[in-house]
């Protein structure tokens, strides 16, 4: 989108920005929004980044966390447009089926995505990790936990999200020693067998914590020889650990994790979790605010040619968990 186009889009939304002061047509400061895909401590950390950056940049940024899935997220986005919000950073819940909605947002406000992308939409840039590569990093942790191979089960919230699909596929491709191909997709359902590892299946819970735990309990009952349980959303590893503890199988079944839930980090400390792949939700918040401000001023230099601002993922193991956790608490003001 060129600068003239950006100006016209903002004008349609009733907001015309002057490069220096960025005032709205009504004389007030423009408002921006950071919309998550759910409610979770992961997003509390992102919110801390949003608040810190907004204070530094002198911006008015509202953080919204939908608890009711795609329907509530849609309602939030529509309300933000009605209020004349200048720019929105959103983590789409169902990218494929939200393209029309997201394009409507993009016509009336600055639109960027974070955490989970919607590449088919008219969003201007995506801020997050390379989820396929991050999935492969999680697969590496599984290999460390089960060097001789074995059967594993994957647990995740939903597969409609772009980040979910890529993350899961990265794990599978790493365990099967496949070539690097983010476009590959193994449908969930049946077993996927490799030379050393067998993926028993992928169980989704749609952000239902009780179901997340029940899925683990069912797996432990149906597959007594399962070697490793892989939790790919922030709340999945804690659900896995709770089920293992209650079943008396803690330490007998390996765990590989994603994200930085406190129970997951404690599990790494205690030797119950091999490791976790962490994103940087705090920086998702910071970078989203910075990019929204730049775009509102007509500065498109913040957008890379591939429209992807990479915030690298990293693996946390027992030797690095204390340092990581300390930094996490500082960011949260604890």
GISULWO-V177468 format. One line per field, one symbol per residue. phi: phi as a letter, one per 20 degrees, with the letter a starting at -180 (. if undefined). psi: psi as a letter, one per 20 degrees, with the letter a starting at -180 (. if undefined). burial: + if it has 9 or more other ideal C-beta (glycine too) atoms within 8 Angstrom, else -. Layout:
phi=???
psi=???
burial=???
This chain:
phi=.ffgffffffffencdeegedleefeneffdcbcdedrdaggfffffffgffffffemddcedccfedmffffgfffffffgemffbcdcdfecgfedgffffffffdbfccdbmcecfeeefeaddreffffffffffffffffcfenqeccdcbfbdffgffgffffffffffeleffbfefbegfpefcdcfdccefrcddclmefffgffffgfffffcfdgebdddddgefggffffffffemdfnecfccccmcggffffffgemecfrcedecggfgfffffffgffffeneeffefgelcefdgebedcffcfffffffffffeme
psi=prghggghghhhjjoopphgilqrhjirqqqrqopajapqhghhgghhgggghhghilqoppppopikbhghggggghhhghikphqppqnphmghjjggghhgghhirppqqqgprmhirkqhqpoarnhghhhhhhhhhghhhmhirapqqppqgrihqghggggghggghghjlrroniiqooqqerqopahhqpohaopqiljohghgghhgggghghmijphppooiqhigghhghghgghijjpihpqpprqrlqhhghhhggijipgrqpqbmhghggghggggggghhjjojiiorhjkoopnqrqppahiihggghghghghik.
burial=-----++-+++-+-+-+----+++----++++++++++-+-+++++++++++++--+-+-++++++--++-+++-++--++--++++++++++++--++-++++++-+++++++++++--+-+++++++++++++++++++++-++---+++++++++++++++++++++++++++-+-------------+-+--+++++++++-+-+-+++-++++++--+--+++++++++++++++++++-----+--+++++++++-+++-+++--+++++++++++++++++++++++++++-+-++---+-+-+-+-+++---+--++--+--++--
